[in-house]
Amino acid sequence: MQERLAGVADRVQSHLDQVLKPFEGPVGEAMRYATRGGKRVRAFLVMESARLHGIKDSCAIWPGTAIEAMHAYSLVHDDLPCMDDDALRRGQPTVHVKWDEATAVLVGDALQALAFEMVCHKDVPKRADLALALARAAGGRGMVLGQALDIAAESAASPLTLDQITRLQAGKTGALIEWSATSGAVMAGADTAPLQAYARALGLAFQIRDDVIDVTGDAATAGKAVGKDAKAGKATFVSLLGLDEAKARAGALADQACDALSVYGKEANGLQHLARFVIARKA
Amino acid sequence: MQERLAGVADRVQSHLDQVLKPFEGPVGEAMRYATRGGKRVRAFLVMESARLHGIKDSCAIWPGTAIEAMHAYSLVHDDLPCMDDDALRRGQPTVHVKWDEATAVLVGDALQALAFEMVCHKDVPKRADLALALARAAGGRGMVLGQALDIAAESAASPLTLDQITRLQAGKTGALIEWSATSGAVMAGADTAPLQAYARALGLAFQIRDDVIDVTGDAATAGKAVGKDAKAGKATFVSLLGLDEAKARAGALADQACDALSVYGKEANGLQHLARFVIARKA
């Protein structure tokens, strides 16, 4: 699985290198910096979802790269001092540490615009539908809502319940994952329901695994600070379920994700392997 | 002219009221707050450009409202302490003052996504082309670039030259104005050249007038702090050209903008009146 992810990561990186070349000044430099690295799980979802629906790689690479730009923007803003105040991301100094806060705000803003620019590229089938879905997934009823709930939780009087965390996660991580997984069906004008079911289970499994890594991982392997949630007294899937039950829940969700794809037969192997990978990863 | 602007402003506001209703929590509330007021010059450009090309108001209201959401996002981020650090906007406390910085970052992010959501509405003709153009206008080679050049100018060793300020303005204010003015032609699949020429002259006239207001205006009328540029030792069109020459330049640009529309005959009256209004306004 890691080889297949690495293959997609290489394609995304060389596409980003091309697309980001004309962006000048410190903001351009920081846009290139902020989009480097990462597992490229979202791009992999786009590429596999597209392949499943007979969409060519040369078309799918646009939304595949777009979603990574969108994800990168969310990380840059998320790391800001007024948000999570993180100094380390993917083992490197965050944008506001390496440059400054103004640059980090602008880089995030520019990367969000770039994501829409790439999704609207003329080679992308049904690009308007895809861009509309992306705007909804990324906006104030999707990713930004999840982020806002996360910030609010930090100053809440009592820790969140399981339902509240699940809802927070559905916005913060789930919305972009769902967009990615369903993108191939959207581009083909096909039914998105099986991939939506897959994505919802996968997104939740992904977040549970993140919480497990925060407790059991080390910073060097994870590429970011760990143990932060426990220190901050934040409710997580692990604090609410316990470590064993959290792992079991992630496993059951991966099963559920795989089952949702049975309609595609063997063609969905890549996406099924990803679900297994997501709940076993250490970073 | 102010009556016609007020008519568009009313339509935009009631459309925003509808569109923003489902957004919950402090971010939803602050999105409504941040999109209130303003002259709605950009929306007026969209509505007039659409009318000129036979596009119905019920379609044009989507991009018309979208560009106001995009503009509002840029103001919210622009006002942040790490950027221009403004406490007052349109006579009211800025978002990070009334709420906090995290909310201001998220509100801007959500408003940008909302702008794309509205442009991609199914009622908008050529919505993908329009969204693509908007992404380019708003992004790291458009508005964000202008903003970055503005921030960089503050810490530069020497004040900017006229060419540098013109370039900065073309990004910061000009890109969204050009998108607005050409949007009707894009929706109709028509030639954008006359409206592009109009918009470039109008955008520059608009910025020169802003610099004039910063020197000659008072905060109560302008609805924002004035005299800031001179205090900060920033080069402006007024500091470089002198007050009289700056006013003359704005007037000549308004003439140029009007001339560019001669191909449309009397139908372009609304846009020509706007050019006259822009160089005479006090806020």
Interface residues (C-beta under 8 A of the other chain):
Chain A: P22 F23 E24 G25 P26 V27 G28 M31 Y73 H77 L80 C82 M83 D100 E101 A102 T103 V105 L106 G108 D109 A110 L111 Q112 A113 L114 F116 E117 C120 H121 K122 R127 A128 D129 A131 L132 L134 A135 R136 A138 G139 G140 R141 G142 V144 L145 Q147 A148 L149 I151 A152
Chain B: P22 F23 E24 G25 P26 V27 G28 M31 Y73 H77 L80 C82 M83 D100 E101 A102 T103 V105 L106 G108 D109 A110 L111 Q112 A113 L114 F116 E117 C120 H121 K122 R127 A128 D129 A131 L132 L134 A135 R136 A138 G139 G140 R141 G142 V144 L145 Q147 A148 L149 I151 A152
